[in-house]
């Protein structure tokens, strides 16, 4: 099944809902495929990074599935006259995927890569305690030298996880998956940014009611005022969207 997409500043976003995305990725887990199926959950920061970095833009164009992570992306799609159905945020997507797999008693092996050593340990513990389907088959923190990368890839190859979660921050995590998807031996790989920190209890998500009124960005800014420079990217992103309409 070909995924319908909406182009926003050169990035093709899936038009699927959260539920449709979960089902689609579950189908990929059941397939026998040569290369790892790569998922990117892209927010305005990632889109603007791709606009400035031609190599990263090419990486995104080779990705198997890009979901709209960030209400800014959804708003932009409406401004362009091609409205996306809903936001499919990375953290929520993974939680929904693991919850559905657990409810349907479909076991999955998972390898975690990224974050600080104590964070990845806590995240692994949380995932196995919360989701019956999840079995953690390997972990590797993100603080490793470049020369260690080959050894890490070999560990992933040996474990052959159903799902590889990479939390190295963008664009590093996306490039890592794309550059190695032909030899990772994982069925599905997702760049998950700061999700390990949330599972580990290091960072708190905004209350559901704040998420519902699309002010999670403001909650994050209040919780961590040093993020203000990152929030300026959203303004720049929306300006670019307006310009692209002309």
C-alpha positions as CSV (number, residue, x, y, z in Angstrom):
1,X,0.0,0.0,0.0
2,X,1.4,3.4,-1.1
3,X,1.3,6.0,1.7
4,X,-0.3,9.2,0.6
5,X,1.8,12.3,1.5
6,X,1.6,16.0,1.8
7,X,4.6,18.1,0.8
8,X,5.6,20.8,3.4
9,X,8.8,22.7,2.4
10,X,10.1,19.7,0.5
11,X,9.4,17.1,3.2
12,X,6.7,14.4,2.4
13,X,4.5,13.9,5.4
14,X,2.2,10.9,5.8
15,X,-1.5,11.8,5.8
16,X,-2.4,8.8,8.1
17,X,-3.9,9.2,11.5
18,X,-2.3,7.9,14.6
19,X,-4.3,4.7,14.5
20,X,-3.6,4.2,10.8
21,X,0.1,4.7,11.4
22,X,0.2,2.2,14.2
23,X,-1.5,-0.4,12.0
24,X,0.7,0.3,9.1
25,X,3.9,-0.1,11.1
26,X,2.6,-3.3,12.6
27,X,2.2,-4.6,9.0
28,X,5.9,-3.8,8.4
29,X,6.8,-5.8,11.5
30,X,5.1,-8.8,10.0
31,X,6.9,-8.5,6.6
32,X,10.2,-10.1,5.6
33,X,12.2,-7.3,4.1
34,X,15.8,-6.8,3.1
35,X,16.3,-3.3,4.5
36,X,15.1,-1.8,7.8
37,X,11.8,0.2,7.5
38,X,12.7,3.7,8.7
39,X,10.2,6.0,10.5
40,X,10.9,9.7,11.1
41,X,8.6,11.8,13.3
42,X,9.4,15.2,12.0
43,X,8.6,18.6,13.7
44,X,9.3,22.1,12.3
45,X,12.9,22.0,13.6
46,X,13.6,18.9,11.5
47,X,12.0,20.5,8.4
48,X,14.1,23.7,8.8
49,X,17.2,21.6,9.3
50,X,16.5,19.8,6.0
51,X,16.0,23.2,4.3
52,X,19.4,24.3,5.4
53,X,21.2,21.0,4.9
54,X,20.9,19.5,1.4
55,X,22.4,16.1,2.6
56,X,19.9,15.8,5.4
57,X,17.1,16.7,2.9
58,X,18.2,13.7,0.8
59,X,18.2,11.5,3.8
60,X,14.5,12.5,4.5
61,X,13.6,11.8,0.9
62,X,14.8,8.2,1.3
63,X,12.9,7.6,4.5
64,X,10.0,5.1,4.4
65,X,7.6,7.0,6.5
66,X,7.5,10.6,7.9
67,X,4.8,11.5,10.4
68,X,3.8,15.0,11.5
69,X,5.3,15.4,15.0
70,X,4.4,18.9,16.1
71,X,1.2,21.0,15.8
72,X,3.1,23.5,13.7
73,X,3.4,20.9,10.9
74,X,-0.4,20.2,11.1
75,X,-1.1,24.0,11.0
76,X,1.2,24.5,8.1
77,X,-0.6,21.8,6.1
78,X,-3.9,23.6,6.6
79,X,-2.2,26.9,5.5
80,X,-1.1,25.2,2.3
81,X,-4.6,23.9,1.6
82,X,-3.7,20.2,2.2
83,X,-4.7,19.7,5.8
84,X,-3.2,16.7,7.6
85,X,-5.7,14.7,9.7
86,X,-3.8,14.9,13.0
87,X,-0.5,15.1,14.8
88,X,1.4,11.8,15.1
89,X,4.0,12.6,17.7
90,X,6.9,10.2,18.1
91,X,6.5,9.5,21.8
92,X,2.8,9.0,21.6
93,X,3.2,6.9,18.5
94,X,5.6,4.5,20.2
95,X,3.4,4.3,23.3
96,X,0.4,3.5,21.2
97,X,2.3,1.0,19.1
98,X,3.6,-0.9,22.2
99,X,0.2,-0.7,23.8
100,X,-1.6,-2.2,20.8
101,X,1.0,-4.9,20.4
102,X,0.6,-5.8,24.1
103,X,-3.2,-5.9,23.8
104,X,-3.0,-8.2,20.9
105,X,-0.3,-10.3,22.5
106,X,2.2,-9.8,19.7
107,X,5.7,-9.9,21.2
108,X,8.4,-7.7,19.9
109,X,12.1,-7.5,20.6
110,X,13.5,-4.0,21.0
111,X,17.0,-2.5,21.0
112,X,17.5,0.9,22.6
113,X,20.3,3.2,21.3
114,X,21.0,6.7,22.7
115,X,20.7,9.0,25.8
116,X,22.8,8.9,29.0
117,X,23.6,5.5,30.6
118,X,21.3,5.9,33.6
119,X,18.5,7.2,31.4
120,X,18.6,4.3,29.0
121,X,18.6,1.8,31.9
122,X,15.5,3.4,33.4
123,X,13.8,3.7,30.0
124,X,14.3,0.0,29.4
125,X,12.9,-0.9,32.8
126,X,9.8,1.3,32.2
127,X,9.1,-0.2,28.8
128,X,9.3,-3.8,30.0
129,X,7.2,-3.1,33.1
130,X,4.6,-1.1,31.2
131,X,4.2,-3.2,28.0
132,X,3.8,-6.9,28.1
133,X,4.8,-7.3,24.4
134,X,8.2,-5.6,24.8
135,X,11.4,-7.5,25.4
136,X,14.5,-5.4,25.5
137,X,17.3,-7.4,23.8
138,X,20.0,-4.7,24.0
139,X,20.9,-1.2,25.0
140,X,23.7,1.2,24.2
141,X,23.9,4.8,25.5
142,X,24.6,7.6,23.1
143,X,28.0,8.6,24.5
144,X,30.3,6.6,22.3
145,X,33.2,7.5,20.1
146,X,32.8,7.3,16.4
147,X,35.2,4.4,16.1
148,X,32.8,2.4,18.4
149,X,30.0,2.7,15.9
150,X,30.9,-0.4,13.9
151,X,31.0,-2.5,17.0
152,X,27.5,-1.2,18.0
153,X,26.1,-2.0,14.6
154,X,27.5,-5.5,14.9
155,X,25.7,-5.9,18.3
156,X,22.4,-4.8,16.7
157,X,22.9,-7.2,13.8
158,X,23.5,-10.0,16.2
159,X,20.3,-9.3,18.2
160,X,18.1,-8.8,15.1
161,X,15.6,-6.7,16.9
162,X,12.0,-6.2,15.6
163,X,12.3,-2.5,16.6
164,X,15.4,-0.3,16.9
165,X,14.8,3.0,18.8
166,X,17.5,5.6,18.2
167,X,17.7,8.6,20.5
168,X,20.8,10.4,19.3
169,X,19.0,13.7,18.4
170,X,18.4,14.9,14.9
171,X,19.9,14.8,12.3
172,X,22.3,12.2,13.8
173,X,19.7,9.6,14.6
174,X,18.1,9.8,11.1
175,X,21.4,9.7,9.4
176,X,22.6,6.8,11.5
177,X,19.5,4.7,10.5
178,X,19.5,5.7,6.8
179,X,23.3,5.1,6.4
180,X,23.0,1.6,7.9
181,X,19.4,0.4,7.2
182,X,20.7,-2.1,4.6
183,X,22.7,-3.9,7.4
184,X,21.0,-3.3,10.7
185,X,18.9,-6.5,10.6
186,X,16.1,-4.7,12.4
187,X,12.6,-4.8,11.0
188,X,11.7,-1.2,11.9
189,X,13.8,1.7,13.2
190,X,12.6,5.0,14.6
191,X,14.4,8.1,15.6
192,X,12.8,9.0,19.0
193,X,14.7,12.1,20.2
194,X,14.0,12.7,23.9
195,X,11.6,9.8,24.4
196,X,14.0,7.9,26.6
197,X,14.1,10.8,29.0
198,X,10.3,10.7,29.3
199,X,10.2,7.0,29.8
200,X,13.0,7.3,32.4
201,X,11.1,10.0,34.3
202,X,13.7,12.6,33.6
203,X,11.3,14.8,31.7
204,X,7.6,15.2,32.2
205,X,5.1,15.5,29.3
206,X,2.5,18.3,29.4
207,X,-0.9,17.4,31.0
208,X,-3.3,15.9,28.5
209,X,-5.5,19.1,28.5
210,X,-2.5,21.2,27.5
211,X,-1.7,18.8,24.7
212,X,-5.4,18.9,23.6
213,X,-5.2,22.7,23.2
214,X,-1.9,22.5,21.3
215,X,0.1,24.3,23.9
216,X,2.6,21.6,24.7
217,X,5.4,23.8,23.2
218,X,4.5,26.5,25.7
219,X,4.6,24.0,28.6
220,X,8.0,22.9,27.6
221,X,9.2,26.5,27.3
222,X,7.9,27.2,30.9
223,X,9.5,24.0,32.2
224,X,12.8,24.8,30.5
225,X,13.2,28.5,29.5
226,X,16.5,27.8,27.8
227,X,14.4,26.3,24.9
228,X,13.4,29.8,23.8
229,X,15.9,29.8,20.9
230,X,14.4,26.5,19.7
231,X,10.9,28.0,19.7
232,X,12.1,30.7,17.3
233,X,12.4,28.0,14.7
234,X,8.7,27.6,14.7
235,X,8.2,31.3,13.7
236,X,10.8,30.9,11.0
237,X,9.1,27.7,9.8
238,X,5.7,29.3,9.5
239,X,7.2,32.3,7.7
240,X,8.7,29.9,5.1
241,X,5.4,28.2,4.7
242,X,3.7,31.5,3.9
243,X,6.5,32.3,1.5
244,X,6.1,29.0,-0.3
245,X,2.4,29.8,-1.0
246,X,3.4,32.8,-3.2
